[in-house]
Amino acid sequence: MLSTLLFVGLAIAAPAPQSDQHITVPLPDRHVFVRATGDVDGPAFLKNLNNTLKKYDAKTFVPSYPKQGLEKRLSTEALVDQAPDLLYYGPITLGSQQFTMDFDTGSSDIFVPGPQCDANAGCPHSTKYNQKGVDQNRATSVTYGSGQISGEDFRDSLTVAGLTSTGQGIISLTQAQGFSDSNADGLLGMGFTEIANSGFVTYFENLIAQKKVTVQEFAFYLGRAASGTGQKSELALGGRDSLKFSGDVTQVPVTRRGYWQVALDSVNVNKKSAGATTKGQAAIDTGTTLIIAPTAAALAIYGAIPGAFPVPLVSGSPTQTLFAYPCSTKSDYIPAIQFAGKSFAIASSDFNLGRLTIDFSNLIGNSKLLNYLLNALLPPVCLGAIVGADLDPTQNLYVVGDTFLKNWYSIYNYVNAAGGKPSVSFAKSVN
């Protein structure tokens, strides 16, 4: 069985891999960091970056800055003039109740607001889990990129696009930090059970065990507002939706269960590898907007783009490095990522996070960027979607998020690689 669920911004599908028959459920949209003026939305970008660094247990994250701490700035400045494409989410039914969820391949737990979690405790939405499932008489705490949650463990039936996992383990929140500005009620992790903090088997692995799906895969199509497909995003459960992609499907074996982690051959600029330092491992993450690259790799990538230069978040520190590049850069010089011997391009519009401004340079306290922007003779520069940060130097780990995935339909299969192992596959999105 293949079923499809449409998010207003994301849909979920569950048809057979070669079947075009699917159920569609409309869902809400994402937002990016580009203001209506074309300038980068600095606070929104920095908050998203901080969330990603925390999610992957980075030792350090975006610091506070002189004159105005980042956390204060982010909590008081409204994030306005945003275009779609930042957060994809859609509906589920838990017991007899409906919730809106963020579907995230970069985590593996499921949580919804519990009755004790009101707005003061970090759960602003009105729907609360009625706790009519089976109480497990234990609690779980999880740290995500967006913040930390804690709650009580329950088992209940959970349905997405007509596919029901019975006895599904979930966390009924008692407290949440960092999720109050999300339009989703909760989160449904679609990574492997191995990284579930609660110890519960994931929703999709339960569907497999309960024989609710014939084909052991799910797939994401992420629409793009600028292309008129922002309301057509889709998650397919139990197969893939052939109407959402074209051309060959490239399979990349999973190298480590936990995240959907695969080998990354190189990052290419102008049809050539940017260097040996760009080889590594990549976690394919639908819950992340950016692409995080190891610092040395990011320096090599932008070093191959004429006119690009690093913008460290802390002077003299390589902890996190942003990059500016000429807004007029030709598409050949927009980085492409190579998996399994094939180069996968990124659209210029997805790579460009907005024009850099004096306000942004003041926000991060970078004098080099400020001096550049004050020189009216120099060409405008934009913020690149690849950020440098060393999340796991032992394996040169990248996080590949929606900047890439809006371009490529992604298929997550549990058994079709050599030896019956999992894989992630990519095909050109109809976008």
Residue pairs with C-beta under 8 A, 6 or more apart in sequence:
1 14
1 15
1 16
1 163
1 212
1 213
1 214
1 238
2 13
2 14
2 15
2 16
2 17
2 19
2 21
2 22
2 215
2 236
2 237
2 238
2 239
2 240
2 241
3 12
3 13
3 14
3 15
3 22
3 23
3 160
3 161
3 162
3 163
3 236
3 237
3 238
4 11
4 12
4 13
4 14
4 15
4 22
4 23
4 24
4 161
4 234
4 235
4 236
4 237
4 241
5 11
5 12
5 13
5 14
5 23
5 24
5 25
5 27
5 90
5 91
5 160
5 161
5 234
5 235
5 237
6 12
6 13
6 24
6 25
6 26
6 27
6 90
6 232
6 233
6 234
7 25
7 26
7 27
7 28
7 88
7 89
7 90
7 103
7 233
7 234
7 235
8 26
8 27
8 28
8 29
8 90
8 231
9 27
9 28
9 29
9 30
9 84
9 87
9 88
9 89
9 223
9 230
9 231
9 233
10 27
10 28
10 30
10 88
10 89
10 90
10 103
10 220
10 222
10 233
10 234
10 235
11 24
11 25
11 26
11 27
11 90
11 221
11 232
11 233
11 234
11 235
12 25
12 90
12 103
12 160
12 161
12 234
12 235
12 236
12 237
13 22
13 23
13 24
13 161
13 219
13 234
13 235
13 236
13 237
13 239
13 241
14 22
14 23
14 160
14 161
14 162
14 163
14 213
14 236
14 237
14 238
14 239
15 21
15 22
15 236
15 238
15 239
15 241
16 214
16 215
16 238
16 239
17 215
17 217
17 239
17 240
17 242
18 239
18 242
19 239
20 241
20 242
20 243
22 236
22 241
23 161
23 162
24 234
25 90
25 91
25 161
26 231
27 88
27 89
27 90
27 91
27 100
27 233
28 87
28 89
28 90
28 100
28 183
29 84
29 85
29 87
29 88
29 225
29 230
29 231
30 84
30 85
30 86
30 87
30 88
30 222
30 230
30 289
30 402
31 44
31 79
31 82
31 83
31 84
31 85
31 86
31 87
32 82
32 83
32 84
32 85
32 86
32 289
32 353
33 40
33 41
33 44
33 45
33 48
33 82
33 86
33 289
33 353
33 354
33 383
34 40
34 41
34 82
34 83
34 352
34 353
34 354
35 41
35 80
35 81
35 82
35 354
36 81
36 83
37 81
37 355
38 354
38 355
39 354
39 355
39 356
39 357
39 359
39 360
40 353
40 354
40 355
40 356
40 357
40 360
40 382
40 383
41 79
41 81
41 82
41 354
42 357
42 359
42 360
42 363
42 364
43 73
43 74
43 77
43 79
43 363
44 79
44 82
44 86
45 353
45 354
45 383
46 62
46 70
46 74
46 363
46 364
47 74
48 86
48 289
48 290
49 62
49 290
49 320
49 387
50 61
50 62
50 70
50 145
51 144
51 145
51 146
51 178
52 145
52 288
52 289
52 290
52 292
52 399
52 401
53 60
53 61
53 62
53 145
53 292
53 320
53 389
53 391
54 61
54 143
54 144
54 145
54 146
54 147
55 106
55 107
55 144
55 145
55 146
55 287
55 288
56 106
56 145
56 283
56 292
56 391
56 392
56 397
56 399
57 391
58 389
58 390
58 391
60 319
60 320
61 320
62 70
62 313
62 320
63 70
63 313
63 314
63 319
64 70
64 71
65 363
65 364
65 365
66 365
67 365
68 363
73 363
79 181
83 225
83 226
84 225
84 230
85 222
85 223
85 224
85 225
85 226
85 230
85 289
85 402
85 406
86 289
87 102
87 182
87 183
87 184
88 102
88 103
88 222
88 233
88 286
88 402
89 100
89 101
89 102
89 103
89 182
89 183
89 184
90 100
90 101
90 103
90 160
90 235
91 98
91 99
91 100
91 101
91 160
92 98
92 99
92 100
92 101
92 158
92 159
92 160
92 188
93 99
93 157
93 158
93 159
93 160
94 112
94 129
94 133
94 156
94 157
94 158
94 159
94 170
95 129
95 130
95 132
95 133
95 156
95 157
96 130
96 132
97 127
97 129
97 130
98 127
99 112
99 127
99 129
99 185
99 186
100 183
100 184
100 185
100 186
101 110
101 112
101 184
101 185
101 186
101 187
101 188
102 182
102 184
102 186
102 187
102 188
102 287
103 188
103 190
103 220
103 235
103 286
103 287
104 187
104 188
104 189
104 190
104 191
104 285
104 286
104 287
105 190
105 191
105 220
105 259
105 260
105 284
105 285
105 286
105 287
105 412
106 189
106 191
106 259
106 283
106 285
106 286
106 287
106 288
106 399
107 142
107 144
107 187
107 189
107 191
107 195
107 287
108 189
108 190
108 191
108 192
108 193
108 194
108 195
108 196
108 197
108 202
109 140
109 142
109 171
109 187
109 189
109 196
109 197
109 198
109 200
110 158
110 168
110 169
110 170
110 171
110 186
110 187
110 188
110 189
110 200
110 202
110 203
111 142
111 149
111 151
111 170
111 171
111 172
111 173
111 176
111 186
111 187
112 129
112 170
112 171
112 172
112 173
112 185
112 186
113 123
113 125
113 127
113 128
113 129
113 172
113 173
113 176
113 185
113 186
114 123
114 128
114 129
114 131
114 151
114 152
114 172
114 173
114 174
115 128
115 129
115 130
115 131
115 172
116 174
117 123
117 128
117 151
117 173
117 174
117 175
117 176
119 180
121 173
121 174
121 175
121 176
122 147
122 149
122 173
122 175
122 176
122 177
122 178
122 179
122 180
123 173
123 176
123 179
123 180
124 180
125 185
127 185
129 154
129 170
129 172
129 173
131 152
131 154
131 172
132 156
133 154
133 155
133 156
133 157
133 170
134 154
134 155
134 156
134 167
135 152
135 153
135 154
136 152
136 153
136 154
136 155
136 169
137 153
138 152
138 153
139 150
139 151
139 152
139 153
139 174
140 150
140 151
140 153
140 171
140 197
140 198
140 199
141 148
141 149
141 150
141 197
142 148
142 149
142 150
142 171
142 197
142 198
144 178
144 187
145 287
145 288
146 178
146 179
146 182
147 176
147 177
147 178
147 179
148 176
148 177
148 178
149 171
149 173
149 175
149 176
149 177
149 179
150 173
150 174
150 175
150 176
151 171
151 172
151 173
151 174
151 175
152 171
152 172
152 174
153 169
153 170
153 171
153 172
153 198
153 200
154 169
154 170
154 171
154 172
155 167
155 168
155 169
155 170
156 167
156 168
156 170
157 164
157 165
157 166
157 167
157 168
158 164
158 165
158 168
158 170
158 203
159 165
160 188
160 203
160 237
161 235
161 237
163 207
163 212
163 213
163 237
163 238
164 212
165 203
165 206
165 207
165 210
165 212
166 206
166 210
167 206
168 200
168 203
168 206
169 198
169 199
169 200
169 201
170 200
171 198
173 186
187 287
188 203
189 196
189 202
189 203
190 202
190 203
190 204
190 218
190 286
190 412
191 202
191 258
191 259
191 260
192 202
192 205
192 257
192 258
192 259
192 260
192 422
193 200
193 201
193 202
193 205
194 257
194 258
195 258
195 259
196 202
201 209
204 213
204 218
204 237
205 414
207 213
207 237
207 238
208 216
208 414
212 238
213 237
213 238
213 239
214 238
215 238
215 239
216 413
216 414
216 415
216 416
217 238
217 239
217 240
217 411
217 412
217 413
217 414
217 416
218 235
218 236
218 237
218 238
218 411
218 412
219 235
219 236
219 239
219 240
219 241
219 244
219 409
219 410
219 411
219 412
220 233
220 234
220 235
220 236
220 286
220 405
220 409
220 410
220 412
221 232
221 233
221 234
221 235
221 236
221 241
221 244
221 245
221 409
221 429
221 430
222 233
222 286
222 402
222 405
222 406
222 429
222 431
223 229
223 230
223 231
223 232
223 233
223 406
223 431
224 230
224 347
224 349
224 350
224 406
224 431
226 349
227 431
229 430
229 431
234 241
234 244
236 244
240 409
240 411
243 430
244 409
244 429
244 430
245 409
245 427
245 428
245 429
245 430
246 427
246 428
246 430
247 427
247 428
248 427
249 411
249 425
249 426
249 427
250 339
250 340
250 342
250 344
250 425
250 426
250 427
251 340
251 413
251 416
251 417
251 423
251 424
251 425
252 262
252 263
252 339
252 340
252 423
252 424
252 425
252 426
253 262
253 263
253 417
253 418
253 421
253 422
253 423
254 260
254 261
254 262
254 417
254 421
254 422
254 423
254 424
255 261
255 262
255 263
255 281
256 281
257 422
259 283
259 284
259 285
260 283
260 284
260 285
260 412
260 422
260 424
261 281
261 282
261 283
261 284
262 281
262 282
262 284
262 339
262 423
262 424
263 281
263 282
263 339
263 340
264 278
264 279
264 280
264 281
264 282
264 337
264 338
264 339
264 398
264 400
265 279
265 338
265 339
265 340
265 341
266 273
266 274
266 275
266 276
266 278
266 279
266 338
267 273
267 274
267 278
267 293
267 297
267 300
267 301
267 335
267 336
267 337
267 338
267 386
268 274
268 335
268 336
268 337
268 338
268 343
269 301
269 304
269 305
269 333
269 334
269 335
269 336
270 304
270 332
270 333
271 332
271 343
272 304
273 338
274 297
274 300
274 301
274 303
274 304
274 335
275 297
275 300
275 304
277 294
277 296
277 297
277 300
277 396
278 293
278 297
278 300
278 301
279 396
280 294
280 297
280 395
280 396
280 397
280 398
281 392
281 395
281 396
281 397
281 398
282 337
282 339
282 397
282 398
282 399
282 400
283 397
283 398
283 399
283 400
284 400
284 405
284 410
284 412
284 424
285 399
285 400
285 401
286 401
286 402
286 405
286 410
287 401
288 399
288 401
288 402
289 401
289 402
289 403
290 385
290 386
290 387
290 399
290 401
290 403
291 337
291 385
291 386
291 387
291 398
291 399
291 400
291 401
291 403
291 404
292 386
292 387
292 388
292 389
292 391
292 398
292 399
292 401
293 301
293 386
293 387
293 388
293 389
293 398
294 388
294 389
294 390
294 391
294 393
294 396
294 397
294 398
295 318
295 321
295 388
295 389
295 390
297 388
297 396
297 398
298 310
298 321
298 323
298 386
298 387
298 388
299 310
299 321
299 388
301 335
301 386
302 308
302 309
302 310
302 323
302 325
302 384
302 386
304 333
305 325
305 329
305 333
305 335
306 326
306 329
306 333
307 325
307 326
307 329
307 379
307 381
308 323
308 324
308 325
308 326
308 329
308 384
309 323
309 324
309 325
309 368
309 372
310 321
310 322
310 323
310 388
311 321
311 322
311 323
311 324
311 356
311 364
311 366
311 368
311 369
312 318
312 319
312 320
312 321
312 322
312 366
313 319
313 320
313 321
313 322
313 364
313 366
314 320
315 365
315 366
315 367
318 388
318 390
319 389
320 387
320 388
320 389
321 387
321 388
321 389
322 364
322 383
322 384
322 387
322 388
323 383
323 384
323 386
323 387
323 388
324 356
324 369
324 372
324 381
324 382
324 383
324 384
325 381
325 382
325 384
326 379
326 380
326 381
326 382
327 352
327 355
327 379
327 380
327 381
327 382
328 379
328 380
329 348
331 345
331 347
331 348
334 345
334 346
334 347
334 348
334 351
335 346
335 351
335 386
336 343
336 344
336 345
336 346
337 343
337 344
337 346
337 400
337 404
338 344
339 426
344 404
344 407
344 408
344 426
345 407
346 385
346 403
346 404
346 407
347 406
347 407
350 385
350 403
350 404
350 406
350 407
351 384
351 385
351 386
351 403
352 382
352 383
352 384
352 385
353 382
353 383
353 384
353 385
354 382
354 383
355 380
355 381
355 382
355 383
356 369
356 373
356 380
356 381
356 382
356 383
357 373
358 370
358 373
358 374
360 369
360 383
361 367
361 369
361 370
361 373
362 370
372 378
372 381
373 381
385 403
386 403
391 397
391 399
406 429
406 431
407 428
407 429
407 431
408 426
408 427
408 428
408 429
409 426
409 427
409 428
409 429
409 430
410 424
410 425
410 426
411 424
411 425
411 426
411 427
412 422
412 424
413 422
413 423
413 424
413 425
414 422
415 421
415 422
416 423
417 423
